[in-house]
Structure formats: C-alpha cells, structure tokens
Amino acid sequence: MMSAAQSQSKLEALECHFTWGLDPKKNKILRLKSRLEDIGTEEGNSWLGHIYNLQGFIQYKLGSFEEVRRLFSRATEALHQLRNTEEGPWLVVNYGNLAWLHHHLGEEDKSQDYLSKVEALIQKYPSPLQDELHPEILAEKAWTLMNFDKDKQLLAADYFQRAIRMKPDMVQWQTSRVVGLISVHKHSDTDLDAILEEIKMAREEDPENLYLAARDLRQRFRRGEQLEDEAHELAKKILINPVSSYSGMKPLVRLYRDLELYDDAVDVAEEALKKHPDEPYLKRCAALCYKWKIIYSKDRPNQRMLDRAISLTEEVISLYPHASLSKKIDLATLHAKSVRGLMKADQMYKELLEADLDPPEKQLLYNSYARYLFFDQNDRQKSIRYSMRVAEIPHQGFYRQSSIKVLQNIAERGRDRMCREIQEFLANLQDSESE
C-alpha cells in the first residue's frame, strides 16, 4: 500500500485532464460544455472517447460527481469499441482521470488501482521515442487543448505533430492539426499558401471529411478562386450527414457569406432545420445566416424576415445562455434594423455595457456598439470614442485591430474634426506598446 505522499506524487505525475492546467472561469467551462454537446456523440466518431473524457472533467469542475463517473466510464467503453480491444495506451489518460476522481472522492483503494493500471500500460506500451510521451497521449492532449482554449492552438498543433511523427497512419490527427492551424491563421494572409498546402495534403488523406472540405473552400476563396458550384455540391453532401459542429455546416454558410450569397446561406440552413427541427446547433447557424442577410444584403429586409431572425436569435440565447454575449449583440443589431426597434436596441446595449465582462468580451461589445452608433444612430463622435475604448484594452485580438484600423482610416482622410485627437491617441498607443 502506497503512503499518502507517494500516492499524491504519482497522481501529480500523471498525464490527464487533472494535470494539464485546465482551470478557466466557470462561464468558460459552461460555454465549452455547450460546444462539446454540439460536436455530437455519433457512433464511429474517432474522438468519442476524448469527448467523454473532456465532458467528464467539465462536470467535475461543475461539481456533478455522479455525472463525472458516468462520462469517464463511457469514455472507457468508447475507447474499447473504437479500438476493438480491451487495453492499449489510449486508455492512459482515461485511467489517469479515474485515478484522480476516486482520489477526490476519498476512494483511495480504487484510485491506487487505477494508478497501477496506468503504470502497467506505460510499461507494456512504451513510447516509440525515448523521453517522449506516447503518441496516443500526445494526441489526446492536443485535441483537448485545441477544444479547451483557442489561445493554445499552436501548442496543440505541436503536440499533434509530435504524435504524427511517431504514428503517421493516424489520419484524424493530421486533419485535426490542420483544422487548428486554419483557426490560428484565419485573420492572416501571410501564411495562406502554406496553409493551403497543408489542407491539400490532409484532404488527400481524409477525402470524406466535409468539415475540412468546407474550410478548404473558404481558404481558397481568400486566394481569389470562384467556388459557387463547389459550394452548392458540398451543401448537398453536408445536408445528408449527421448533425454536428464538425459536419461542415458553419464553414459552408460562412463561405456563402464570403461569396455574398446570403439567400443560399439562409436556404441551406432552413433546409437543414426542416430535417432536424430541434437541433440547437442548426438554429445557431440559421440565426447567423439571417443576420448576415439583413446586415450585409443590399435589399432592405422585410418585417417577416426580421421577425424570423429575431425569433431564432432569441431561441439561440435561451439554448446557449452562457455563450450569449455575441447573440445578444446580434439581437440588438436586428432590432436596430426594424422600423420601431431603435429604442429596444438602445436599451439592450445599455444593459450590456453595464455587464461585468472580460477584456476580449469588452472589445467585442465596444466594437459592435461603435458600429451601431455610427450606422444606426448617426453619432460619429461617440462611435469614435468607443473605437478608442476598444484599442485601449491591451488584449491583442481581431476587434482591437479592427478598431485601430477604423481610427487610422479616419485620421488619414483628415476630414473629421476629431482627427488631431485621433492622431495623438494612436501615437500614444504606439508609444505605450513599444515600452
């Protein structure tokens, strides 16, 4: 029997969710919970064991210990079924999670039993490279980080690459690595050719992956290719596949938005909803499509379309209560486009501006409010002030860069009475960043 100190030391040395530094705020945990539910748990999903492992850890963070037991057990079963064998190195993370769970529940005999199982697996299935984690462990760690924290996409890609180097036949690892790289570089054109080459190789290995196919089309559009026919063909395939956030639906409708085919985006989302009327993820996609059509289309929206968009968005907010900031902003935007909705939009923004938000959330909100002030309220000066507020927040993100660009454009045109103030503001901002 191990002493308490020995047991604790061995627990801390495990490679599992409890030792990977996954400790965000509760609100982020709840958003991730919804995101994992959207992935789906169809049989045959090669990440099914990983999904249950991460869902179990999330439930642990939320204090639902019986649910944790259930999900970790389902992870074990899924890993057995997917690999068609009772044991293997792919169980190391799952058994590590179970060792920690039983330790936290005060069930030390069971905890030590799982510690012994982990040690036996590591001895029986050593890593192909000395001083390197087993590729199965690296791959699950990579997948977990990729889904848990967008800021760790590059680290996840590195873990995937290390795993692939030792086990190059695992196609899903290469696909997931490329998907993560696309996300890292989605707002940058500097590495576009390199990313497209990576996608090309991944698609050759994984030709049936419709999510990757949709992301490929979006990247190729950025290079100037005409892709309407390919988009329509892909839509037919996606519509007959099981519903999942990795079905390819969202990148497909985003491609339609890029192509300014707003009606096509709405049509494919509504067709998907007709087939699966109760799927929250499809309602989320449909709400996005209506928002784009109303905001970006040259045609003025009719009230019937606005009512449908508002109704869908309100439903999405109720279905995803912990991921609703962007949807509440969308709802305010939609109300602002309605003849009688400006007062409602104003009240919604007032409530949102009083909320306690993280820096990235503040940037999103202030950037959206600046656009609302400019386009819907015709309040240019106040809009500029909020663009400045976005830029003042030191978090480096898309909305900060977007707001800085807006301010630079106003300053360069030189026609606004706030030009000198904007120039001084930008100069001070540059000085503070260079210190």
N, C-alpha and C positions, 0 to 999 in steps of 0.2 A: 504493500500500500504506500502510495506516494504521500509525502508530507504536503501540507497546505502550500508552503512556499514553492516546493518542486512543481506542484500542480499549476500554480499561478504562472510560474515561469514558462512552463510548457504551453499553457493557453496563450500567453502573450507572444510566443514564437510561431504560433500557427499562421498559415496564410488563409484568411477567411474574411468575411464581411465585418467581423467584430474587431479586426486588427488593421483594417485598411484606411482608417482615418475618415470614415463616412459619418460626419457628425454635423449636418446642417440644421437650420432652424426648422421648427415644426411645420411652418407653412410650406417650405420647400419639400419636406417629406410628403405632405399631403398632395402636392402637385405631382410629385413623382409617382405616388400611388395611382393617381388617375391615369398618368401616362402609361404605366405598365399595364393597366387594365385595357387600355386601347390597343396594345400590341396584340392581345388575344392569346388564347391557350389552345389553339387547334392542335390536334394530334399530328405528329410529324414535324412540328416546329423544332428546328435543331437547337434552339435556345431555351426550350421549355424548362429544363432543369435549372438553368441560370435565372429565368424569370421567377420561378417559385422561390429560389434561394433569396433573391433580392426582395421579393414581396414579403417573405418571412422576416427578413431583417427590418423592413419598414414597419411591420406590425409589432416587432419587438420595441422599436423606437416609440411606437404609439401605446405601448403597454398592454397589447392584446396577446397574452402569452399562449392561450389555447389555440388561437389562430396561427401563432408562430409555429407551434408543434405541427399543426396540420399542414402548413405550407412547406416546412422543411421535410416532412415525410413525403409529401407529393413530389418534392424535388428529387428525393432518393428514388422514388418509383419511376419518375420520368427519365432519370439518368439510366436506370436499369433497362427500361424499354427502348430508349433511343440507341443504346449501345448493344442491346440484346445480350447482355451478360451481367452477372451478379456483382462483379467488382472490377475496379480499374482506377487509374489515377484521377479520372474525372470526378471521383467521389471525395477527394481530399478536402475540397472547400466545404462541401455539404456536411461532411463528418466534423469538420472544424467548427462550423456553425452550431451543430448539435452539441458538441462538447461545451461550447460557451453557454448555450441555452440552459443545459442541465446544471451547469455551474451557477448561473444566476438564479435558478430555481431552488438551489440548495441540494440538488440531487447529485452528490459528488461521486457516488459509485458509477452512475450512468455516464457522468462527464469523463471520468477516467477510462471507462470502457471505450468511449469514442476517441479519446487521446491515443489509446493503444491501437485502435483501428487505423488512425491516421499514420502512426509510426510504421505499422505493418505494410500499409500501402506504399509509403515512401521507400521502404526498404525493398519491396518486391518490384516496384516500378520506378527506378531511379531516373532522373533527368538524363537525356542523351548527352548533355553538355555539363561538365563539372562546374560547380559554383554558379549554376543557373537553375532557376525554378523549372519545374516540369512544364512543358508546353501547354498542357491542359489547364494548369493553374494560371499561367500567364494569360491564356485566352479568356478565362472567366473573369480574371481581374480586369483585363482590358475592356470586356463587354460591360462589366459593372460600372467602371469609371466613365465610360462613354455615355451610358444612360443616366448616371447619377449626377454628373457635373460637366456642363458644357466647357468649362474652363480647363478640363483635363483631357480634352480630345486628343491633343498631340501626345500626351503621355500614354493614353490608351493606344494610339496608333503605334507607338514604340513597343509596347508590350505585345501587341498583335504581331508586329514584325519579328520580334524575338521568338515568338511561338511558331510562326510560319517557317522561320529558318530551320527549326528542328523538325517540323511536321508539315511539309509543303503541300500535302494532299488534302488538307482541310480547307475546302473551298469557302465555307461560310466565314472563316476567319479573315481571309483575304477580302471578301465582299464587305464585311463589317469595318475592316480597317479603311477601305476606300471611302465608304459612306461617312466615316468620321472625318477623314481628310477633306471631303467635299464641304462638310459643315464648317470646318476651320477656315476654309478659303472662300466662303460663299460671297463675301463682300469685296473680294480682291481679284483683280485681273492679272496680277503679276505672275502667278503660278498656273494660269489657266491651261496652257499646253501640257505641262507636266501632269496636272490632274486628269486631263482628258486621256492621256496615255495610260495612266493608272486605271481609269474607268474601262478603257478599251480592253485591257488585259483581264480585268475582273469579269467583264461581261462574256469574254470568250470562255472563261472557266465556269461561269454561272449564268448561262443564257436565259434560264427561265425566271430569273429574279426580276419581277416587274418594278419593284421599288427602285432598284439600281438602274433599270431601263429608263424610268421617268427622270431620275436625277441626271442621267446621261444626256437626255434631250435638253434639259434646262441648261446644262453646261455648254452644249453645242450651240444653243440659241445665243448664248453670250458671245460666241465666236462669229455670229452672223449668219448661221445656217437657217434655211427656210424649212420648217418642220411640221406644218399643219397636217399633212397627210399621215405622217408617222404618229403624231399625237392622237389623231382620230382612231388609228388602228390599235394603238396601245390602250385607249379608253375601252374598246370592246373587250379586250383581254382582262383588264382590271375589274370590269363590271361583273364578270362571271367568277371571280376569285373570292375566297372567304374575306370577310371584313377584318381589317387590321390596319394599324397605323403604318405598317410596313407593306401594305398591299400596293402602294404606289399612287393612291388617290390624291393625297395632298400635293406631292410634287407635280402630278399631272395637271391639277387645276391651277397651280401656280404658273405652270408653263402656259396654259391658256390665258392667264392674266398677262404674262410677258408678251404674248402674241397679240394682246388686245382683243381676244376672242371671248368677251365676257359672257355672251349668250351661251356659248358652248360650255363654258365652265359651269354656269347655272344648270344647264340641261343635263350634264353628266352627273352632277351632284344630286339633282332631283330624281334622276333615273335610279341612282344607287339607293336613295332613300325610299323609293317606291318598292324596291326589292327587300329592303331591310328597314322598315319604318321606325323601329325602336332603337337603332344603333346610335349612341351618343356621338361617337367619332364622326359619323356621316353627317349628323346635324351640325357639328362644328365646321366641317368642310363646306356644307351648303351655306351656312351663315357667312362664311368668308367670301364665297362666290357672289352672294347678293351684295355684300358691302362693296366689293370691287366694282361691280356693275353700276351701282348707284354713285360711287365716288368718282370713278375714272371714265365712265362712258360719256360720250358727248350728248347722248339723248337724255332729256330730263326724265327722271323716274316718275312713274305714276303712283298714286296713293296705294293702289293694290300691291304693287311691288314693295313699297316701303313698309306696308303693314306686314307682309310676309317676312321681310328681312328683320324687322323689329321683333316679331313673334319668335322667329328662330333664335335670334341673339339672346332674348330673354330666357328662352328654354336652355340654351347652352350655359348661361350664367348659373342657372339653378342646377344643372348637371355637373358643372365644374366649379363649385363655389370657391375653391382655394386657388384657382387659376384664372380668376375672373377680371383682373385689372384691365387687361387689353380688351376683353369683351365689353366691359362697362364703358371704356373709351369708345369702342365701336358703336355701342348703343347711343351714346351722346352724339356721336358723329351722324348717325342715321336720323335721330330726332332733329338735328340742326338742318337737315335737308328737307324736312317736312314744312309745309306752309305754316303750321301752328306749333312747330316744335322747338323754336329757339329758346323759349323760356324754360322748357323742360331740359334742354341741353345745358343751359346755363346753370341750372340747379344741380344737375348731375356733376358737372365739372367742379362746382363749388364744394360739394361733398367729397369728391376725390382729392381735391387739393388740401383738404383738412386731414386726410388719412395719414397714418404712420407708415411710411414706405422706405424700402431700401434704396440706396443710390441709383442702381440701374432702373428701378421702377419709377423713381422720380424723374429720371431722364426721359423715359418713355412718356410719362404723363405730361411733363412740361413741353416736350417737343410737340405732342399732339395738341395741347392747349394753345401753343403758339400758332399752329396751323389753323385751328378753329378761330382764334382771334383775327387772323389775317383774312381768311377766306369767307367766314360766315358773319363775323361781327364788324369787319372793316376797321379794326382797331390796330393800325400798323405799329404804333409806338409800343403798345402793351405787348404785342406779338414779339417785337424785337427784344423787349425786356425778358420775356420768358425764354427766348432762344439763348440769351446771355446766361440765364439761370441754369440751363442745361449744360452749357460749356463750362460753367464754374465748378460743376461736380466733377471731381478728379477721376471718376471711373472711366476707363477707356472702352468705349463701345460705339456701336453704329449710330445711336441717336446723338451722341456728343459730336461725332464727326459731321453728321448731317447738319446740326445746328451751327457749328463753326463755319461750314461751307455757305450756309444761308447768310450769315453775318458778313463773310468775306465778299460775297456777291453784291450785297447792298453797299458795302464800303467801296468796292471797285467801281460801281456805277456812279457813285458820288452825287446822287440826286436827292438823297434823303437828308432831312435836317439833323438827323442823329449820326451822320457819317463820321464826324470827328470823334464823337464819343465811342462809336463802334471801333474805330481805328485804335484809339487809346486802350480800349478794353482788350482787343486782340493782341496788341503789343505787350500789355501787362501779363496776359495769359501765356504768351510765348516766353516771356522772361521768367515767370514762375515755374514753367516746365523745364527750363534749361538749368535751373539752380541745382 
